[in-house]
Amino acid sequence: MLKQSLQQKLLQKLSPQQIQLMKLLQVPTIALEQRIKEELELNPALEEGQEEDENSPLEDDQDDTGESDEQFDEEGEPKENERDDFDISEYIQDDEPYYKLNANNSSADDERNEIPLSVGNTFHELLLSQLGMCDFDDKQYLIATHLIGSLDDDGYLRREVKALVDDLAFSQNIETTEEDIMEVLKVIQTFDPSGVGARDLQECLLLQLDRKPDLGNDGINARKILSDYMDEFSKKHYEKIEKSLTLTEAELKLAIHEILHLNPRPGGSFSDEPRSSQHIVPDFIISNADGILELSLNSRNAPDLRVSKQYNEMLEAYSKDAKASKSSRDAVMFVKQKLDAAKWFIDAIRQRQITLIRTMDAIMNYQKEYFLEGDEKKLRPMILKDIADIVLLDISTISRVANSKYVQTPFGTFLLKSFFSEALSTDSGEEVSSREVKKILSDYIGNEDKKKPLPDEKLMKLLNDKGYNIARRTIAKYREQLGIPVA
């Protein structure tokens, strides 16, 4: 049964400007640059550069009579005497030797902090370079190139040969057969690294065994296991393999040892390499000037943005004619929307800068002893609420600021979120940071006898003896967070 009723509700809704500010707060510097580029492309009323002064610099260059420095004739062309003064030799420089122009202001003792970048061939580039040494005709070369491009990062050909025939027909207009593809694939399987081009794990391991110059009895037994008893080997039914091949336990172990030394992922050594070198861009910079901490915001977080003067003039022009036609009124609404969006975005960027500086300044003063000395034991327990109470902002806002932001200090560049830690109490009732306890814990584990590693129970007693009230399960949790194995 349907009923009509009146209800009153108290809702809290964010305006579009507030939503935009919240989204900008949580992005790091690199993402902010990309976000600004997107906004510049979408909104033509937003421009890069500082706000222009009302007095144009061109007016200052004119003399009192209002005439410019350059003289023009009645037709607007430069006078002949001005043209004669033009000397092209001023724009041509003599070729100076390099040693006269080079200046070296560094000494041999200067520390060089450049980050080395490794450059090497990718997995597919390595295979393509070997393709040039094969005696292929044009058709086979195109098939081989397509096969290499179809290999995954592990070096396997996961696609069916029958499907590859259709791929070549549709994508490259090459009519071929499964036999032609297999002939080319057999050649690719002889490429380095050994085992590349296999269609499954069994074929990959067999290809590697076949490439070995001298298999010996262990290799021959390993090949029999892989070719005839792959299913039993994968399920570890070793007793069945031992009886079927009439092998002794020692011979079986040696054969399995031979198999385990093969590489199941021929392309893995290439795919594990990073695709690109990513460098951390700090959002904040803290420097120590004779015991006084100075905080600065990365200049990339403070871009020069302005509202387009041309769009302002356009709005004024359309506004005068807004009552004349519907098209003029639509144009006024469009221009006004773009101008409002540009102003909102500029205000959100400025508000973001203010919030970032206020929050980071509160964190810097809260952890002043650490930023002065760099000793992790000087870190105070700090949670989001502590900073929120200082800057009088919501906890969610502080969380957005601390998310994915980095601060550069005299002791290194750190994730801002890492300075927030829980509090632990000591025997004297003093609260210490959990990060301080983790530092002491890692020192104990670093100095332990690796043949007799310290158990969690022993680590708990050592920390309790130093006055830290900590349970064994907390030791296990910190060990996991630090990435330290049990033994």
DRENLODREN-355163 format. One record per residue (C-alpha): residue in one letter; x negated, y, z negated; residue number from 1. Coordinates in steps of 0.5 Angstrom, whole numbers, padded with zeros to 4 digits. Example, Ala and Ser with C-alpha at 12.3 -4.5 7.8 and 13.67 -1.06 7.14 Angstrom:
{"A" {-0025 -0009 -0016} 1};
{"S" {-0027 -0002 -0014} 2};
//
This chain:
{"M" {0000 0000 0000} 1};
{"L" {-0003 0007 0002} 2};
{"K" {-0003 0013 -0003} 3};
{"Q" {-0005 0020 -0002} 4};
{"S" {-0008 0023 -0008} 5};
{"L" {-0013 0029 -0010} 6};
{"Q" {-0020 0028 -0013} 7};
{"Q" {-0025 0032 -0016} 8};
{"K" {-0032 0030 -0015} 9};
{"L" {-0039 0033 -0017} 10};
{"L" {-0044 0032 -0012} 11};
{"Q" {-0051 0034 -0011} 12};
{"K" {-0053 0035 -0003} 13};
{"L" {-0060 0037 -0001} 14};
{"S" {-0060 0043 0005} 15};
{"P" {-0063 0041 0011} 16};
{"Q" {-0069 0046 0009} 17};
{"Q" {-0070 0042 0003} 18};
{"I" {-0070 0035 0006} 19};
{"Q" {-0075 0038 0011} 20};
{"L" {-0079 0041 0005} 21};
{"M" {-0079 0034 0002} 22};
{"K" {-0081 0030 0008} 23};
{"L" {-0087 0035 0009} 24};
{"L" {-0089 0034 0002} 25};
{"Q" {-0091 0027 0003} 26};
{"V" {-0095 0027 0009} 27};
{"P" {-0102 0028 0009} 28};
{"T" {-0106 0033 0013} 29};
{"I" {-0107 0028 0019} 30};
{"A" {-0100 0027 0020} 31};
{"L" {-0098 0034 0018} 32};
{"E" {-0102 0036 0025} 33};
{"Q" {-0098 0032 0029} 34};
{"R" {-0092 0034 0026} 35};
{"I" {-0093 0041 0027} 36};
{"K" {-0095 0039 0035} 37};
{"E" {-0088 0036 0035} 38};
{"E" {-0085 0042 0033} 39};
{"L" {-0088 0047 0037} 40};
{"E" {-0086 0042 0043} 41};
{"L" {-0079 0042 0041} 42};
{"N" {-0078 0049 0039} 43};
{"P" {-0080 0054 0044} 44};
{"A" {-0079 0060 0039} 45};
{"L" {-0085 0057 0035} 46};
{"E" {-0092 0059 0036} 47};
{"E" {-0099 0058 0034} 48};
{"G" {-0103 0065 0032} 49};
{"Q" {-0102 0070 0026} 50};
{"E" {-0097 0075 0026} 51};
{"E" {-0098 0081 0031} 52};
{"D" {-0099 0088 0028} 53};
{"E" {-0094 0093 0030} 54};
{"N" {-0100 0097 0033} 55};
{"S" {-0102 0094 0039} 56};
{"P" {-0110 0094 0040} 57};
{"L" {-0109 0097 0047} 58};
{"E" {-0107 0103 0044} 59};
{"D" {-0113 0104 0040} 60};
{"D" {-0117 0103 0046} 61};
{"Q" {-0114 0109 0049} 62};
{"D" {-0117 0116 0048} 63};
{"D" {-0113 0122 0046} 64};
{"T" {-0111 0124 0053} 65};
{"G" {-0107 0117 0054} 66};
{"E" {-0112 0115 0059} 67};
{"S" {-0116 0108 0059} 68};
{"D" {-0123 0107 0060} 69};
{"E" {-0122 0105 0067} 70};
{"Q" {-0120 0109 0072} 71};
{"F" {-0115 0108 0078} 72};
{"D" {-0113 0111 0084} 73};
{"E" {-0106 0113 0086} 74};
{"E" {-0105 0106 0089} 75};
{"G" {-0107 0102 0082} 76};
{"E" {-0114 0100 0085} 77};
{"P" {-0120 0101 0081} 78};
{"K" {-0124 0107 0084} 79};
{"E" {-0130 0105 0089} 80};
{"N" {-0135 0108 0084} 81};
{"E" {-0133 0103 0079} 82};
{"R" {-0134 0097 0084} 83};
{"D" {-0141 0100 0085} 84};
{"D" {-0143 0099 0078} 85};
{"F" {-0141 0092 0078} 86};
{"D" {-0147 0088 0078} 87};
{"I" {-0147 0080 0079} 88};
{"S" {-0154 0079 0076} 89};
{"E" {-0151 0081 0069} 90};
{"Y" {-0147 0074 0070} 91};
{"I" {-0153 0070 0072} 92};
{"Q" {-0158 0068 0067} 93};
{"D" {-0165 0065 0069} 94};
{"D" {-0166 0058 0067} 95};
{"E" {-0170 0058 0061} 96};
{"P" {-0174 0052 0058} 97};
{"Y" {-0171 0048 0053} 98};
{"Y" {-0176 0049 0048} 99};
{"K" {-0175 0056 0048} 100};
{"L" {-0168 0055 0046} 101};
{"N" {-0168 0050 0041} 102};
{"A" {-0168 0051 0034} 103};
{"N" {-0169 0046 0029} 104};
{"N" {-0167 0049 0022} 105};
{"S" {-0168 0042 0018} 106};
{"S" {-0173 0039 0015} 107};
{"A" {-0175 0031 0014} 108};
{"D" {-0173 0031 0007} 109};
{"D" {-0166 0033 0008} 110};
{"E" {-0161 0028 0007} 111};
{"R" {-0156 0026 0013} 112};
{"N" {-0149 0024 0011} 113};
{"E" {-0147 0022 0018} 114};
{"I" {-0142 0016 0019} 115};
{"P" {-0145 0011 0024} 116};
{"L" {-0140 0009 0029} 117};
{"S" {-0141 0002 0032} 118};
{"V" {-0140 0001 0040} 119};
{"G" {-0139 -0005 0043} 120};
{"N" {-0135 -0009 0048} 121};
{"T" {-0128 -0012 0046} 122};
{"F" {-0126 -0019 0047} 123};
{"H" {-0123 -0018 0054} 124};
{"E" {-0129 -0014 0056} 125};
{"L" {-0134 -0019 0055} 126};
{"L" {-0130 -0025 0059} 127};
{"L" {-0129 -0020 0065} 128};
{"S" {-0136 -0019 0065} 129};
{"Q" {-0137 -0026 0066} 130};
{"L" {-0132 -0026 0071} 131};
{"G" {-0137 -0023 0076} 132};
{"M" {-0142 -0028 0076} 133};
{"C" {-0137 -0033 0078} 134};
{"D" {-0136 -0035 0086} 135};
{"F" {-0129 -0033 0087} 136};
{"D" {-0125 -0031 0093} 137};
{"D" {-0120 -0025 0092} 138};
{"K" {-0114 -0029 0090} 139};
{"Q" {-0118 -0033 0085} 140};
{"Y" {-0121 -0027 0082} 141};
{"L" {-0114 -0024 0081} 142};
{"I" {-0111 -0030 0078} 143};
{"A" {-0117 -0030 0073} 144};
{"T" {-0116 -0023 0071} 145};
{"H" {-0109 -0024 0070} 146};
{"L" {-0111 -0030 0066} 147};
{"I" {-0116 -0027 0062} 148};
{"G" {-0111 -0021 0060} 149};
{"S" {-0106 -0027 0058} 150};
{"L" {-0111 -0029 0053} 151};
{"D" {-0109 -0027 0046} 152};
{"D" {-0114 -0024 0040} 153};
{"D" {-0116 -0031 0038} 154};
{"G" {-0118 -0033 0045} 155};
{"Y" {-0112 -0038 0047} 156};
{"L" {-0107 -0038 0053} 157};
{"R" {-0101 -0039 0050} 158};
{"R" {-0096 -0038 0056} 159};
{"E" {-0094 -0044 0060} 160};
{"V" {-0098 -0045 0067} 161};
{"K" {-0091 -0045 0070} 162};
{"A" {-0089 -0039 0068} 163};
{"L" {-0096 -0036 0070} 164};
{"V" {-0094 -0038 0077} 165};
{"D" {-0088 -0033 0077} 166};
{"D" {-0092 -0028 0073} 167};
{"L" {-0097 -0027 0079} 168};
{"A" {-0091 -0028 0084} 169};
{"F" {-0087 -0022 0081} 170};
{"S" {-0092 -0017 0078} 171};
{"Q" {-0098 -0018 0083} 172};
{"N" {-0094 -0021 0089} 173};
{"I" {-0099 -0027 0089} 174};
{"E" {-0096 -0034 0091} 175};
{"T" {-0100 -0039 0088} 176};
{"T" {-0099 -0046 0085} 177};
{"E" {-0100 -0049 0078} 178};
{"E" {-0106 -0053 0081} 179};
{"D" {-0109 -0047 0083} 180};
{"I" {-0109 -0044 0076} 181};
{"M" {-0111 -0050 0073} 182};
{"E" {-0117 -0050 0077} 183};
{"V" {-0119 -0042 0075} 184};
{"L" {-0117 -0044 0068} 185};
{"K" {-0122 -0049 0068} 186};
{"V" {-0128 -0044 0070} 187};
{"I" {-0126 -0039 0065} 188};
{"Q" {-0126 -0045 0059} 189};
{"T" {-0134 -0045 0061} 190};
{"F" {-0134 -0038 0059} 191};
{"D" {-0137 -0035 0052} 192};
{"P" {-0135 -0036 0047} 193};
{"S" {-0134 -0043 0047} 194};
{"G" {-0127 -0046 0047} 195};
{"V" {-0124 -0040 0050} 196};
{"G" {-0118 -0041 0055} 197};
{"A" {-0115 -0047 0051} 198};
{"R" {-0108 -0048 0050} 199};
{"D" {-0108 -0051 0043} 200};
{"L" {-0112 -0052 0038} 201};
{"Q" {-0114 -0059 0040} 202};
{"E" {-0116 -0057 0047} 203};
{"C" {-0120 -0051 0044} 204};
{"L" {-0124 -0056 0039} 205};
{"L" {-0125 -0061 0045} 206};
{"L" {-0128 -0056 0049} 207};
{"Q" {-0133 -0054 0044} 208};
{"L" {-0135 -0061 0043} 209};
{"D" {-0136 -0062 0050} 210};
{"R" {-0141 -0056 0051} 211};
{"K" {-0146 -0059 0046} 212};
{"P" {-0152 -0062 0049} 213};
{"D" {-0153 -0067 0044} 214};
{"L" {-0147 -0070 0041} 215};
{"G" {-0150 -0076 0037} 216};
{"N" {-0146 -0081 0034} 217};
{"D" {-0142 -0076 0029} 218};
{"G" {-0140 -0072 0035} 219};
{"I" {-0138 -0078 0039} 220};
{"N" {-0134 -0080 0033} 221};
{"A" {-0131 -0073 0032} 222};
{"R" {-0129 -0073 0039} 223};
{"K" {-0125 -0079 0038} 224};
{"I" {-0122 -0077 0032} 225};
{"L" {-0119 -0070 0036} 226};
{"S" {-0117 -0074 0042} 227};
{"D" {-0114 -0080 0040} 228};
{"Y" {-0112 -0078 0032} 229};
{"M" {-0111 -0071 0032} 230};
{"D" {-0104 -0071 0029} 231};
{"E" {-0107 -0076 0023} 232};
{"F" {-0113 -0071 0022} 233};
{"S" {-0108 -0065 0021} 234};
{"K" {-0104 -0069 0016} 235};
{"K" {-0111 -0072 0013} 236};
{"H" {-0109 -0079 0014} 237};
{"Y" {-0116 -0081 0013} 238};
{"E" {-0115 -0088 0011} 239};
{"K" {-0111 -0089 0018} 240};
{"I" {-0117 -0086 0022} 241};
{"E" {-0122 -0090 0018} 242};
{"K" {-0119 -0097 0020} 243};
{"S" {-0117 -0095 0027} 244};
{"L" {-0124 -0093 0029} 245};
{"T" {-0127 -0098 0024} 246};
{"L" {-0131 -0093 0021} 247};
{"T" {-0135 -0093 0014} 248};
{"E" {-0133 -0088 0009} 249};
{"A" {-0140 -0084 0010} 250};
{"E" {-0139 -0084 0018} 251};
{"L" {-0132 -0081 0017} 252};
{"K" {-0135 -0076 0013} 253};
{"L" {-0140 -0074 0018} 254};
{"A" {-0135 -0074 0023} 255};
{"I" {-0130 -0069 0019} 256};
{"H" {-0136 -0065 0017} 257};
{"E" {-0138 -0064 0025} 258};
{"I" {-0130 -0062 0026} 259};
{"L" {-0130 -0057 0021} 260};
{"H" {-0136 -0053 0023} 261};
{"L" {-0132 -0052 0030} 262};
{"N" {-0129 -0045 0031} 263};
{"P" {-0121 -0045 0031} 264};
{"R" {-0121 -0038 0033} 265};
{"P" {-0126 -0037 0039} 266};
{"G" {-0124 -0029 0039} 267};
{"G" {-0123 -0028 0032} 268};
{"S" {-0130 -0025 0031} 269};
{"F" {-0128 -0020 0036} 270};
{"S" {-0121 -0019 0034} 271};
{"D" {-0123 -0018 0026} 272};
{"E" {-0127 -0012 0028} 273};
{"P" {-0123 -0005 0027} 274};
{"R" {-0120 -0002 0033} 275};
{"S" {-0122 0005 0032} 276};
{"S" {-0126 0008 0027} 277};
{"Q" {-0121 0012 0022} 278};
{"H" {-0124 0018 0017} 279};
{"I" {-0121 0020 0011} 280};
{"V" {-0119 0028 0011} 281};
{"P" {-0119 0030 0004} 282};
{"D" {-0113 0035 0003} 283};
{"F" {-0116 0038 -0003} 284};
{"I" {-0123 0040 -0004} 285};
{"I" {-0126 0041 -0011} 286};
{"S" {-0133 0044 -0012} 287};
{"N" {-0137 0045 -0019} 288};
{"A" {-0140 0052 -0019} 289};
{"D" {-0144 0053 -0025} 290};
{"G" {-0139 0049 -0030} 291};
{"I" {-0133 0053 -0027} 292};
{"L" {-0128 0048 -0022} 293};
{"E" {-0126 0051 -0016} 294};
{"L" {-0120 0048 -0012} 295};
{"S" {-0119 0050 -0005} 296};
{"L" {-0114 0047 0000} 297};
{"N" {-0116 0044 0007} 298};
{"S" {-0115 0049 0012} 299};
{"R" {-0111 0044 0016} 300};
{"N" {-0106 0045 0011} 301};
{"A" {-0105 0052 0012} 302};
{"P" {-0104 0053 0020} 303};
{"D" {-0102 0060 0023} 304};
{"L" {-0095 0060 0026} 305};
{"R" {-0091 0065 0028} 306};
{"V" {-0084 0067 0031} 307};
{"S" {-0084 0068 0038} 308};
{"K" {-0084 0076 0039} 309};
{"Q" {-0081 0074 0046} 310};
{"Y" {-0075 0070 0043} 311};
{"N" {-0073 0076 0038} 312};
{"E" {-0073 0081 0044} 313};
{"M" {-0069 0076 0048} 314};
{"L" {-0064 0075 0042} 315};
{"E" {-0063 0083 0042} 316};
{"A" {-0062 0083 0049} 317};
{"Y" {-0057 0078 0049} 318};
{"S" {-0053 0081 0043} 319};
{"K" {-0052 0087 0047} 320};
{"D" {-0048 0083 0052} 321};
{"A" {-0045 0078 0048} 322};
{"K" {-0038 0081 0048} 323};
{"A" {-0039 0081 0056} 324};
{"S" {-0039 0074 0058} 325};
{"K" {-0038 0067 0055} 326};
{"S" {-0045 0065 0058} 327};
{"S" {-0048 0071 0054} 328};
{"R" {-0045 0068 0047} 329};
{"D" {-0048 0061 0048} 330};
{"A" {-0055 0064 0050} 331};
{"V" {-0054 0068 0043} 332};
{"M" {-0053 0062 0039} 333};
{"F" {-0058 0058 0043} 334};
{"V" {-0064 0063 0041} 335};
{"K" {-0061 0064 0034} 336};
{"Q" {-0061 0057 0033} 337};
{"K" {-0069 0056 0035} 338};
{"L" {-0071 0063 0031} 339};
{"D" {-0067 0060 0025} 340};
{"A" {-0071 0053 0026} 341};
{"A" {-0078 0057 0027} 342};
{"K" {-0077 0061 0021} 343};
{"W" {-0075 0055 0016} 344};
{"F" {-0081 0051 0019} 345};
{"I" {-0085 0056 0017} 346};
{"D" {-0082 0057 0010} 347};
{"A" {-0083 0050 0009} 348};
{"I" {-0090 0050 0011} 349};
{"R" {-0092 0056 0006} 350};
{"Q" {-0087 0052 0001} 351};
{"R" {-0091 0046 0002} 352};
{"Q" {-0098 0050 0001} 353};
{"I" {-0096 0053 -0006} 354};
{"T" {-0093 0046 -0008} 355};
{"L" {-0099 0043 -0007} 356};
{"I" {-0104 0048 -0010} 357};
{"R" {-0100 0048 -0016} 358};
{"T" {-0100 0041 -0017} 359};
{"M" {-0107 0040 -0016} 360};
{"D" {-0109 0045 -0020} 361};
{"A" {-0105 0042 -0026} 362};
{"I" {-0108 0035 -0025} 363};
{"M" {-0115 0039 -0024} 364};
{"N" {-0114 0042 -0031} 365};
{"Y" {-0111 0036 -0034} 366};
{"Q" {-0117 0032 -0032} 367};
{"K" {-0123 0037 -0033} 368};
{"E" {-0128 0033 -0036} 369};
{"Y" {-0128 0028 -0031} 370};
{"F" {-0128 0033 -0025} 371};
{"L" {-0134 0036 -0029} 372};
{"E" {-0138 0030 -0030} 373};
{"G" {-0135 0025 -0026} 374};
{"D" {-0135 0019 -0031} 375};
{"E" {-0129 0015 -0031} 376};
{"K" {-0129 0014 -0038} 377};
{"K" {-0127 0021 -0039} 378};
{"L" {-0121 0020 -0035} 379};
{"R" {-0115 0022 -0039} 380};
{"P" {-0108 0018 -0039} 381};
{"M" {-0104 0021 -0034} 382};
{"I" {-0097 0020 -0031} 383};
{"L" {-0093 0023 -0026} 384};
{"K" {-0088 0026 -0032} 385};
{"D" {-0094 0030 -0035} 386};
{"I" {-0096 0034 -0029} 387};
{"A" {-0088 0035 -0027} 388};
{"D" {-0088 0038 -0034} 389};
{"I" {-0094 0043 -0033} 390};
{"V" {-0091 0045 -0026} 391};
{"L" {-0084 0045 -0028} 392};
{"L" {-0082 0041 -0022} 393};
{"D" {-0078 0034 -0021} 394};
{"I" {-0082 0028 -0022} 395};
{"S" {-0080 0026 -0015} 396};
{"T" {-0084 0032 -0012} 397};
{"I" {-0090 0030 -0016} 398};
{"S" {-0090 0023 -0013} 399};
{"R" {-0089 0026 -0006} 400};
{"V" {-0095 0030 -0007} 401};
{"A" {-0099 0025 -0010} 402};
{"N" {-0097 0020 -0004} 403};
{"S" {-0103 0019 0001} 404};
{"K" {-0107 0025 -0001} 405};
{"Y" {-0114 0025 -0002} 406};
{"V" {-0119 0030 -0006} 407};
{"Q" {-0126 0031 -0005} 408};
{"T" {-0130 0032 -0011} 409};
{"P" {-0138 0033 -0012} 410};
{"F" {-0137 0025 -0014} 411};
{"G" {-0134 0023 -0008} 412};
{"T" {-0127 0023 -0004} 413};
{"F" {-0121 0019 -0008} 414};
{"L" {-0114 0018 -0007} 415};
{"L" {-0110 0023 -0011} 416};
{"K" {-0105 0017 -0014} 417};
{"S" {-0111 0014 -0017} 418};
{"F" {-0112 0019 -0022} 419};
{"F" {-0105 0017 -0025} 420};
{"S" {-0106 0011 -0030} 421};
{"E" {-0103 0008 -0036} 422};
{"A" {-0105 0009 -0043} 423};
{"L" {-0108 0004 -0048} 424};
{"S" {-0109 0005 -0056} 425};
{"T" {-0115 0004 -0059} 426};
{"D" {-0116 0002 -0067} 427};
{"S" {-0116 0009 -0069} 428};
{"G" {-0110 0011 -0065} 429};
{"E" {-0113 0014 -0060} 430};
{"E" {-0110 0014 -0053} 431};
{"V" {-0115 0012 -0047} 432};
{"S" {-0114 0011 -0040} 433};
{"S" {-0113 0004 -0037} 434};
{"R" {-0118 0006 -0031} 435};
{"E" {-0123 0007 -0037} 436};
{"V" {-0121 0000 -0039} 437};
{"K" {-0122 -0003 -0032} 438};
{"K" {-0129 0000 -0031} 439};
{"I" {-0131 -0003 -0038} 440};
{"L" {-0128 -0010 -0036} 441};
{"S" {-0132 -0009 -0029} 442};
{"D" {-0138 -0008 -0032} 443};
{"Y" {-0138 -0014 -0037} 444};
{"I" {-0136 -0018 -0031} 445};
{"G" {-0142 -0015 -0027} 446};
{"N" {-0147 -0017 -0032} 447};
{"E" {-0144 -0024 -0033} 448};
{"D" {-0148 -0030 -0032} 449};
{"K" {-0145 -0032 -0025} 450};
{"K" {-0146 -0040 -0027} 451};
{"K" {-0142 -0039 -0033} 452};
{"P" {-0137 -0033 -0032} 453};
{"L" {-0133 -0030 -0038} 454};
{"P" {-0126 -0033 -0038} 455};
{"D" {-0120 -0028 -0040} 456};
{"E" {-0120 -0030 -0047} 457};
{"K" {-0128 -0028 -0048} 458};
{"L" {-0127 -0022 -0044} 459};
{"M" {-0121 -0020 -0049} 460};
{"K" {-0125 -0021 -0055} 461};
{"L" {-0130 -0017 -0052} 462};
{"L" {-0126 -0011 -0051} 463};
{"N" {-0122 -0012 -0058} 464};
{"D" {-0129 -0011 -0061} 465};
{"K" {-0130 -0005 -0058} 466};
{"G" {-0123 -0002 -0061} 467};
{"Y" {-0119 -0003 -0055} 468};
{"N" {-0112 -0007 -0056} 469};
{"I" {-0111 -0011 -0050} 470};
{"A" {-0108 -0018 -0049} 471};
{"R" {-0111 -0023 -0045} 472};
{"R" {-0105 -0023 -0040} 473};
{"T" {-0107 -0015 -0039} 474};
{"I" {-0114 -0018 -0037} 475};
{"A" {-0111 -0022 -0032} 476};
{"K" {-0107 -0017 -0029} 477};
{"Y" {-0113 -0012 -0029} 478};
{"R" {-0117 -0017 -0026} 479};
{"E" {-0112 -0018 -0020} 480};
{"Q" {-0112 -0011 -0019} 481};
{"L" {-0119 -0010 -0019} 482};
{"G" {-0120 -0016 -0014} 483};
{"I" {-0124 -0020 -0018} 484};
{"P" {-0123 -0028 -0018} 485};
{"V" {-0123 -0032 -0024} 486};
{"A" {-0129 -0035 -0023} 487};
//
